């Protein structure tokens, strides 16, 4: 699997609610708010740059590549230049899907079965490696996450920079006001 990751950059178009573009590990999943993960290869000749884009609440036919009549030229180009998966499924909630994306495990094995609320102490188990951890082991020296985290926030160890990412810019909860960055009366825009 790590050899495949080192050799290939795959563009993946998911049939369910979510779309991931340009990803190296096609068995991982996505979910509910825009989320971007970027990794820079420590030796560009060995490892390709990887960019994962997760777009939430995207219907399976909301891309022009499906013949929907919706004009999505950039998304279509990403999908046609890579590997196109047409039998790939995600979970109906954001937190379980994100835990699957980050760990490569089904929620049955992570214990994240539902949406993680702001008052919850639940999260992706600390014993589980994340995609960022695997990328570092494969020789990538910088990983960045941008957007919605939503797989643990009640202690620092659950947050992105303690889960393998070098930098995070976004919010920990399931959503926030676009302009004020408030959620449930609290400010939730982070730059860690």
BADO-960869 format. One record per residue: residue number from 1; y, z negated, x negated of N, C-alpha, C, CB in turn; residue in one letter. Coordinates in steps of 0.1 Angstrom, whole numbers, plus 5000, padded with zeros to 4 digits. Atoms other than C-alpha are relative to their C-alpha. Glycine has a CB too. Layout:
N
n; n.c2; n.c3; n.c1; ca.c2; ca.c3; ca.c1; c.c2; c.c3; c.c1; cb.c2; cb.c3; cb.c1; res
NUM; Y; Z; X; Y; Z; X; Y; Z; X; Y; Z; X; A
...
This chain:
192
n; n.c2; n.c3; n.c1; ca.c2; ca.c3; ca.c1; c.c2; c.c3; c.c1; cb.c2; cb.c3; cb.c1; res
1; 4988; 5000; 4992; 5000; 5000; 5000; 5013; 5000; 4991; 5000; 4988; 5009; X
2; 4988; 5001; 5009; 5025; 4991; 4972; 5001; 5013; 4993; 4999; 4989; 4990; X
3; 4999; 4987; 5006; 5016; 5024; 4955; 5006; 5010; 5009; 4986; 5005; 4995; X
4; 4994; 4991; 4990; 5024; 5043; 4987; 5015; 4997; 5001; 4993; 4998; 5013; X
5; 4986; 5003; 4999; 5057; 5024; 4989; 5007; 5005; 4988; 5002; 4985; 5001; X
6; 4993; 4995; 5012; 5065; 5034; 4953; 5002; 5015; 5001; 4993; 4995; 4988; X
7; 5000; 4985; 5000; 5058; 5071; 4959; 5008; 5006; 5011; 4986; 5005; 5000; X
8; 4995; 4993; 4988; 5071; 5078; 4994; 5012; 4993; 5006; 4989; 5001; 5009; X
9; 4990; 5005; 4990; 5101; 5074; 5015; 4997; 5007; 5013; 5015; 5002; 4995; X
10; 5005; 4994; 4987; 5090; 5079; 5051; 5011; 4998; 5010; 4987; 4994; 5004; X
11; 4991; 5002; 4989; 5112; 5086; 5080; 4991; 4998; 5012; 5009; 5013; 5002; X
12; 5008; 5004; 4989; 5097; 5070; 5111; 5007; 5000; 5013; 4993; 4986; 4997; X
13; 4994; 5000; 4986; 5105; 5077; 5147; 4990; 4993; 5009; 5004; 5014; 5004; X
14; 5009; 5007; 4992; 5090; 5052; 5170; 5001; 5004; 5015; 5003; 4985; 4999; X
15; 5001; 4996; 4987; 5079; 5060; 5205; 5005; 4990; 5010; 4986; 5005; 5004; X
16; 4996; 5010; 4991; 5086; 5027; 5221; 5015; 4998; 5002; 4994; 4986; 4996; X
17; 4986; 5002; 4997; 5121; 5011; 5225; 5008; 5001; 4987; 5002; 4987; 5006; X
18; 4993; 5002; 5012; 5130; 5012; 5188; 4997; 5011; 4990; 4995; 4987; 4993; X
19; 5001; 4989; 5009; 5136; 5036; 5160; 5003; 4995; 4986; 5009; 5012; 5003; X
20; 4998; 5004; 5013; 5133; 5030; 5123; 5001; 5013; 4992; 4989; 4990; 4994; X
21; 4999; 4988; 5008; 5146; 5056; 5099; 4998; 4997; 4985; 5014; 5006; 5002; X
22; 5002; 5001; 5014; 5136; 5061; 5063; 4994; 4987; 4995; 5013; 5003; 4992; X
23; 5007; 5012; 5004; 5111; 5034; 5056; 4988; 5003; 4993; 4997; 4992; 5013; X
24; 5011; 4997; 5009; 5084; 5030; 5031; 4987; 4994; 5005; 5003; 4994; 4987; X
25; 5012; 5006; 4995; 5059; 5008; 5050; 4999; 5003; 5015; 5000; 4985; 4997; X
26; 5000; 4996; 4986; 5052; 5026; 5084; 4992; 4990; 5009; 4994; 5013; 5001; X
27; 5007; 5009; 4991; 5030; 4998; 5097; 5008; 4988; 5004; 4987; 4995; 4993; X
28; 4992; 5011; 4996; 5059; 4974; 5102; 5008; 5004; 5012; 5010; 4996; 4988; X
29; 4993; 4998; 4987; 5079; 4970; 5134; 5014; 4997; 5000; 4992; 4992; 5011; X
30; 4986; 5002; 4999; 5114; 4967; 5147; 5004; 4994; 5014; 5008; 5012; 4998; X
31; 4997; 5005; 4987; 5135; 4954; 5177; 5014; 5002; 5005; 4997; 4986; 5000; X
32; 4990; 5001; 4990; 5167; 4945; 5195; 5015; 5002; 4997; 4998; 4988; 5006; X
33; 4987; 4997; 5004; 5200; 4949; 5177; 5000; 5009; 4988; 5009; 4987; 4998; X
34; 5000; 4992; 5013; 5211; 4973; 5149; 4998; 4990; 4988; 5013; 5007; 4999; X
35; 5003; 5008; 5012; 5197; 4960; 5117; 4998; 5010; 4988; 4987; 4991; 5002; X
36; 5001; 4991; 5011; 5199; 4976; 5083; 4994; 4992; 4988; 5013; 5008; 4996; X
37; 5006; 5006; 5012; 5178; 4968; 5052; 5002; 5010; 4989; 4986; 4994; 5002; X
38; 4999; 4991; 5011; 5186; 4984; 5019; 4994; 4994; 4987; 5015; 5005; 4998; X
39; 5005; 5005; 5013; 5168; 4981; 4986; 5003; 5010; 4989; 4985; 4998; 5001; X
40; 4997; 4992; 5012; 5178; 4995; 4952; 4989; 4999; 4990; 5014; 4996; 4994; X
41; 5010; 5000; 5010; 5152; 5005; 4927; 5005; 4995; 4987; 4993; 5013; 4999; X
42; 4996; 5004; 5013; 5154; 4987; 4894; 4999; 5011; 4990; 4992; 4988; 4995; X
43; 5002; 4988; 5008; 5141; 5019; 4878; 4999; 5012; 5009; 4987; 4999; 4990; X
44; 5000; 4989; 4990; 5152; 5049; 4899; 4989; 5010; 4998; 5013; 5007; 4999; X
45; 5011; 4991; 5002; 5125; 5071; 4883; 4987; 4996; 5006; 4999; 5004; 4986; X
46; 5013; 5005; 4995; 5097; 5048; 4895; 5001; 4998; 5015; 4997; 4987; 4993; X
47; 4999; 5004; 4986; 5109; 5035; 4929; 5011; 5007; 5007; 5002; 4985; 5001; X
48; 4990; 4993; 4993; 5128; 5055; 4955; 5009; 4989; 5007; 4994; 5009; 5011; X
49; 4992; 5009; 4992; 5157; 5039; 4973; 4995; 5000; 5014; 5015; 5005; 5000; X
50; 5005; 5001; 4987; 5147; 5026; 5007; 5011; 4995; 5010; 4988; 4990; 5000; X
51; 4991; 5004; 4990; 5168; 5023; 5038; 4993; 5000; 5013; 5012; 5010; 5001; X
52; 5007; 5002; 4987; 5154; 5009; 5071; 5011; 4998; 5010; 4990; 4988; 4999; X
53; 4990; 5002; 4989; 5175; 5013; 5102; 4993; 4997; 5013; 5009; 5013; 5002; X
54; 5007; 5003; 4988; 5164; 4995; 5133; 5011; 5001; 5011; 4995; 4985; 5000; X
55; 4991; 4999; 4989; 5181; 5005; 5166; 4994; 4995; 5012; 5004; 5016; 5002; X
56; 5006; 5007; 4988; 5175; 4983; 5196; 5003; 5007; 5013; 5005; 4986; 5001; X
57; 4999; 4995; 4986; 5170; 4993; 5232; 5002; 5015; 5000; 5012; 4993; 5006; X
58; 4999; 4986; 5000; 5166; 5029; 5223; 4987; 5005; 5007; 5000; 5006; 4985; X
59; 5011; 4994; 4993; 5144; 5047; 5248; 4992; 5010; 4992; 5005; 5006; 5013; X
60; 5009; 4991; 5008; 5115; 5068; 5236; 5006; 5014; 5000; 4986; 5000; 5005; X
61; 4995; 4986; 4999; 5133; 5100; 5247; 5016; 5000; 4999; 4996; 5006; 5013; X
62; 4986; 5000; 5002; 5169; 5090; 5238; 5005; 5007; 4987; 5005; 4986; 4999; X
63; 4997; 4992; 5011; 5168; 5112; 5207; 4998; 5014; 5003; 4992; 4996; 4987; X
64; 5001; 4986; 4998; 5174; 5149; 5207; 4987; 5006; 4996; 5011; 5007; 4994; X
65; 5013; 4995; 5006; 5142; 5155; 5187; 4989; 5001; 5011; 4996; 4992; 4988; X
66; 5010; 5001; 4989; 5123; 5147; 5220; 5003; 5011; 5010; 4999; 4987; 5006; X
67; 4996; 4990; 4990; 5141; 5176; 5238; 5007; 4994; 5012; 4987; 5007; 5005; X
68; 4993; 5007; 4989; 5161; 5152; 5259; 5013; 5006; 5004; 5002; 4985; 4997; X
69; 4987; 4994; 4997; 5193; 5172; 5257; 5011; 4991; 4994; 5002; 5002; 5014; X
70; 4991; 5009; 5006; 5210; 5142; 5240; 5003; 5005; 4986; 4996; 4985; 5000; X
71; 4997; 4995; 5013; 5228; 5154; 5209; 5000; 4989; 4989; 5014; 5006; 5000; X
72; 5002; 5011; 5011; 5216; 5132; 5179; 4996; 5007; 4987; 4989; 4990; 5004; X
73; 5003; 4992; 5012; 5218; 5156; 5149; 4996; 4992; 4988; 5011; 5009; 4997; X
74; 5003; 5008; 5012; 5217; 5129; 5122; 4986; 4994; 5001; 5011; 4990; 4997; X
75; 5013; 5006; 4998; 5188; 5111; 5137; 4989; 5010; 5000; 5000; 4992; 5014; X
76; 5010; 4990; 5000; 5169; 5143; 5143; 4997; 5005; 4985; 5005; 5012; 5008; X
77; 5002; 4996; 5014; 5174; 5153; 5106; 4992; 4990; 4993; 5014; 5002; 4993; X
78; 5008; 5010; 5006; 5161; 5120; 5094; 4985; 5001; 5004; 5006; 4986; 5003; X
79; 5014; 5000; 4995; 5130; 5123; 5116; 4993; 5012; 4995; 5001; 5000; 5015; X
80; 5007; 4988; 5004; 5123; 5159; 5107; 4997; 5001; 4985; 5007; 5012; 5004; X
81; 5002; 5000; 5015; 5126; 5153; 5069; 4990; 4990; 4995; 5013; 4998; 4993; X
82; 5010; 5010; 5004; 5100; 5126; 5069; 4987; 5001; 5008; 5006; 4986; 5001; X
83; 5012; 5001; 4993; 5068; 5115; 5085; 5004; 4995; 5014; 4990; 4990; 4994; X
84; 4997; 5003; 4986; 5069; 5114; 5123; 4988; 4994; 5007; 5005; 5013; 5008; X
85; 5011; 5007; 4993; 5048; 5088; 5141; 5002; 5001; 5015; 4999; 4986; 4995; X
86; 4998; 4999; 4985; 5042; 5094; 5178; 4991; 4991; 5007; 4997; 5014; 5004; X
87; 5008; 5011; 4993; 5018; 5065; 5185; 5002; 4987; 4993; 4984; 5004; 5000; X
88; 4996; 5012; 5007; 5036; 5035; 5173; 5007; 4991; 5010; 5010; 5003; 4988; X
89; 4996; 5008; 4989; 5044; 5005; 5195; 5007; 4987; 4994; 4989; 4996; 5008; X
90; 4992; 5012; 5003; 5068; 4975; 5194; 4997; 4990; 5012; 5015; 5002; 4998; X
91; 5001; 5010; 4990; 5069; 4943; 5214; 5012; 5000; 5009; 4998; 4986; 4994; X
92; 4989; 4999; 4990; 5091; 4938; 5245; 5012; 4991; 4997; 4995; 4997; 5013; X
93; 4989; 5009; 5004; 5112; 4911; 5228; 5004; 5001; 4986; 4996; 4985; 5003; X
94; 4994; 4998; 5013; 5134; 4911; 5198; 4994; 4991; 4989; 5015; 4998; 5000; X
95; 5005; 5009; 5011; 5122; 4880; 5178; 4986; 5003; 4996; 5001; 4986; 5005; X
96; 5014; 4997; 5004; 5084; 4888; 5179; 5000; 5013; 4992; 4991; 5000; 5012; X
97; 5000; 4987; 5007; 5091; 4924; 5169; 5006; 4999; 4986; 5008; 5010; 5008; X
98; 4994; 5002; 5013; 5114; 4913; 5141; 4991; 4993; 4990; 5014; 4993; 5001; X
99; 5009; 5008; 5009; 5089; 4888; 5128; 4989; 5009; 4995; 4994; 4988; 5008; X
100; 5010; 4991; 5004; 5063; 4916; 5128; 5006; 5010; 4989; 4995; 5008; 5012; X
101; 4994; 4991; 5010; 5087; 4939; 5109; 5001; 4993; 4987; 5014; 5004; 5005; X
102; 4998; 5007; 5012; 5095; 4913; 5083; 4987; 4995; 4993; 5009; 4988; 5002; X
103; 5012; 5005; 5006; 5060; 4900; 5078; 4988; 5010; 5000; 4995; 4988; 5008; X
104; 5012; 4991; 5000; 5037; 4929; 5086; 4989; 4995; 5008; 4996; 5004; 4987; X
105; 5010; 5007; 4992; 5018; 4906; 5110; 5003; 5001; 5015; 4998; 4986; 4995; X
106; 4998; 5001; 4986; 5013; 4906; 5147; 5005; 4986; 5004; 4987; 5003; 5008; X
107; 4995; 5014; 4996; 5031; 4877; 5165; 4989; 4990; 5003; 5009; 5002; 5013; X
108; 5012; 5009; 4998; 4997; 4862; 5173; 4998; 4992; 4987; 4987; 5008; 5003; X
109; 5002; 5007; 5012; 4996; 4854; 5136; 5012; 4993; 4994; 4995; 5010; 4990; X
110; 4988; 5006; 5005; 5032; 4844; 5130; 5005; 4988; 5010; 5012; 5010; 4999; X
111; 4996; 5010; 4991; 5036; 4822; 5161; 5013; 5003; 5007; 5000; 4987; 4993; X
112; 4987; 4996; 4993; 5068; 4840; 5172; 4996; 5009; 5011; 5010; 5007; 4990; X
113; 5005; 4993; 4988; 5058; 4850; 5207; 5011; 5003; 5010; 4990; 4992; 5007; X
114; 4989; 4997; 4990; 5092; 4850; 5225; 5013; 5000; 4992; 5000; 4988; 5011; X
115; 4987; 5000; 5006; 5129; 4852; 5219; 5003; 4986; 4994; 5011; 5004; 5011; X
116; 4996; 5012; 5006; 5142; 4825; 5196; 5014; 4997; 5005; 5000; 5000; 4984; X
117; 4987; 5004; 4994; 5171; 4807; 5214; 5008; 4992; 4989; 4998; 4991; 5012; X
118; 4991; 5007; 5010; 5201; 4791; 5196; 4996; 4986; 4998; 5014; 5001; 5005; X
119; 5004; 5014; 5002; 5187; 4756; 5202; 4986; 4998; 4995; 5002; 4993; 5013; X
120; 5014; 5000; 5005; 5152; 4765; 5190; 4999; 4997; 4985; 4993; 5012; 5004; X
121; 5002; 5002; 5015; 5138; 4754; 5156; 4989; 5010; 4996; 4995; 4985; 4998; X
122; 5010; 4990; 5003; 5112; 4782; 5158; 5005; 5011; 4990; 4995; 5007; 5012; X
123; 4997; 4990; 5009; 5111; 4810; 5133; 4988; 5006; 4993; 5010; 4996; 4989; X
124; 5011; 4995; 5008; 5090; 4832; 5110; 4995; 4989; 4991; 5005; 5013; 4993; X
125; 5005; 5010; 5009; 5067; 4808; 5092; 5004; 5002; 4986; 4985; 4999; 5001; X
126; 4995; 4999; 5014; 5080; 4800; 5057; 4988; 5004; 4991; 5005; 4986; 4996; X
127; 5011; 4996; 5009; 5045; 4806; 5043; 4998; 5015; 5000; 4987; 4993; 5005; X
128; 5002; 4985; 4999; 5047; 4843; 5054; 5010; 5007; 4991; 5002; 5005; 5014; X
129; 4992; 4991; 5009; 5060; 4868; 5028; 5008; 5009; 5009; 4992; 5007; 4990; X
130; 4992; 4990; 4993; 5087; 4891; 5040; 5000; 5014; 4993; 5015; 4995; 5002; X
131; 4998; 4987; 5006; 5094; 4928; 5034; 5008; 4999; 4987; 5006; 5009; 5010; X
132; 4992; 5002; 5012; 5121; 4917; 5010; 4992; 4995; 4988; 5012; 4991; 5003; X
133; 5008; 5006; 5011; 5096; 4896; 4990; 4991; 5011; 4994; 4991; 4989; 5006; X
134; 5009; 4989; 5005; 5072; 4926; 4988; 5007; 5010; 4992; 4993; 5006; 5011; X
135; 4992; 4990; 5008; 5100; 4949; 4976; 5003; 4995; 4987; 5012; 5004; 5008; X
136; 4997; 5006; 5013; 5109; 4925; 4949; 4988; 5001; 4990; 5005; 4986; 5001; X
137; 5012; 4999; 5008; 5073; 4923; 4937; 4997; 5014; 4995; 4989; 4994; 5008; X
138; 5002; 4986; 5003; 5072; 4961; 4937; 5010; 5006; 4990; 5000; 5009; 5013; X
139; 4991; 4995; 5010; 5101; 4963; 4913; 5014; 5002; 5004; 4995; 5012; 4994; X
140; 4986; 4999; 4995; 5132; 4964; 4935; 5008; 4988; 4996; 5000; 5003; 5015; X
141; 4992; 5012; 5005; 5160; 4942; 4922; 5011; 4996; 5010; 5006; 5003; 4987; X
142; 4990; 5004; 4990; 5184; 4942; 4951; 4996; 5004; 5014; 5014; 5005; 4997; X
143; 5003; 4997; 4986; 5178; 4939; 4988; 5011; 4994; 5009; 4986; 4994; 5004; X
144; 4989; 5004; 4991; 5205; 4937; 5015; 4995; 5001; 5014; 5012; 5008; 4997; X
145; 5002; 4999; 4986; 5202; 4930; 5052; 5013; 4999; 5007; 4990; 4988; 5005; X
146; 4987; 5000; 4993; 5230; 4938; 5076; 4996; 5001; 5015; 5008; 5013; 4996; X
147; 5002; 5000; 4986; 5230; 4930; 5113; 4994; 4988; 5006; 4991; 5012; 5004; X
148; 5006; 5011; 4993; 5210; 4908; 5136; 4987; 4995; 4993; 4996; 5004; 5015; X
149; 5012; 5006; 5006; 5184; 4884; 5120; 4990; 4996; 5010; 5004; 4988; 4991; X
150; 5007; 5005; 4988; 5170; 4865; 5150; 4985; 4996; 4998; 5001; 5010; 5010; X
151; 5014; 5005; 5002; 5138; 4852; 5134; 5000; 4986; 4993; 4992; 5010; 4991; X
152; 4999; 5013; 5005; 5149; 4817; 5125; 5014; 4996; 4994; 4990; 4997; 4989; X
153; 4986; 5004; 5004; 5182; 4798; 5119; 5002; 4985; 4999; 5010; 5006; 5009; X
154; 4998; 5015; 4999; 5176; 4760; 5123; 5001; 4993; 4987; 4990; 4994; 5008; X
155; 4998; 5005; 5014; 5174; 4754; 5085; 5002; 5011; 4991; 4987; 4991; 4996; X
156; 4996; 4990; 5010; 5186; 4773; 5055; 4987; 5008; 4996; 5006; 4994; 4988; X
157; 5012; 4993; 5004; 5150; 4782; 5045; 4995; 5011; 5009; 4989; 4990; 4998; X
158; 5004; 4990; 4990; 5146; 4803; 5076; 5010; 5012; 4999; 5000; 4995; 5014; X
159; 4990; 4989; 4999; 5177; 4825; 5069; 4997; 5011; 4989; 5014; 4994; 4997; X
160; 5004; 4988; 5008; 5177; 4859; 5051; 5000; 4998; 4985; 5009; 5011; 5003; X
161; 5000; 5001; 5015; 5188; 4849; 5016; 4990; 4990; 4995; 5014; 4995; 4996; X
162; 5011; 5008; 5004; 5161; 4823; 5015; 4986; 5006; 5003; 5000; 4986; 5007; X
163; 5013; 4992; 4996; 5135; 4849; 5028; 4999; 5013; 4992; 5000; 5003; 5015; X
164; 5002; 4989; 5009; 5138; 4873; 4999; 5012; 5009; 4998; 4989; 5008; 5004; X
165; 4989; 4991; 5000; 5171; 4891; 5006; 5011; 4994; 4990; 5006; 5002; 5013; X
166; 4990; 5004; 5009; 5198; 4890; 4979; 5014; 4998; 5008; 5002; 5011; 4989; X
167; 4987; 5001; 4992; 5226; 4894; 5005; 4998; 5002; 5015; 5011; 5010; 4994; X
168; 5001; 4998; 4986; 5230; 4892; 5042; 5014; 5000; 5006; 4992; 4989; 5007; X
169; 4987; 5000; 4993; 5260; 4902; 5064; 4996; 5003; 5015; 5009; 5011; 4995; X
170; 5003; 4999; 4986; 5255; 4897; 5102; 4999; 4987; 5007; 4986; 5007; 5001; X
171; 5000; 5012; 4992; 5245; 4871; 5127; 4985; 4996; 5001; 5006; 5003; 5014; X
172; 5013; 5006; 5000; 5215; 4848; 5130; 4994; 5000; 5014; 5000; 4986; 4995; X
173; 5005; 5001; 4987; 5212; 4846; 5168; 4997; 5014; 5006; 5011; 4993; 5009; X
174; 5004; 4988; 4993; 5202; 4872; 5194; 5011; 5009; 5004; 4992; 4997; 5011; X
175; 4989; 4991; 4996; 5236; 4886; 5201; 5013; 4992; 4998; 4998; 5005; 5015; X
176; 4987; 5007; 5001; 5273; 4879; 5199; 5010; 5010; 5005; 5003; 4997; 4985; X
177; 4989; 4992; 4995; 5306; 4891; 5212; 5005; 5010; 4988; 5012; 4992; 5004; X
178; 4997; 4990; 5011; 5315; 4923; 5193; 5013; 4998; 4993; 5001; 5014; 5007; X
179; 4987; 5002; 5006; 5351; 4914; 5188; 5003; 4986; 4994; 5011; 5002; 5010; X
180; 4998; 5013; 5005; 5351; 4876; 5184; 4989; 4994; 4992; 5002; 4990; 5012; X
181; 5011; 5004; 5007; 5317; 4872; 5169; 4995; 4986; 5004; 5002; 5000; 4985; X
182; 5004; 5013; 4994; 5311; 4842; 5192; 4987; 5001; 5007; 5011; 4994; 5009; X
183; 5012; 5001; 4992; 5278; 4832; 5207; 4998; 4986; 5005; 4987; 5005; 4992; X
184; 5002; 5014; 4995; 5274; 4802; 5230; 5011; 4990; 4996; 4987; 4995; 4996; X
185; 4989; 5008; 5004; 5308; 4789; 5220; 5001; 4997; 4985; 4999; 4987; 5007; X
186; 5000; 5002; 5015; 5301; 4791; 5182; 5001; 5013; 4993; 4987; 4993; 4995; X
187; 4998; 4988; 5008; 5311; 4816; 5156; 4987; 5003; 4993; 5012; 4998; 4990; X
188; 5013; 4997; 5006; 5281; 4835; 5143; 5001; 5013; 4992; 4989; 5001; 5010; X
189; 5000; 4988; 5009; 5291; 4861; 5117; 4999; 4994; 4986; 5013; 5008; 5002; X
190; 5004; 5005; 5013; 5276; 4854; 5083; 5002; 5010; 4989; 4986; 4994; 5000; X
191; 5001; 4992; 5012; 5280; 4867; 5048; 4995; 4991; 4989; 5015; 5006; 4996; X
192; 5007; 5009; 5009; 5255; 4850; 5027; 4996; 5007; 4987; 4987; 4994; 5006; X
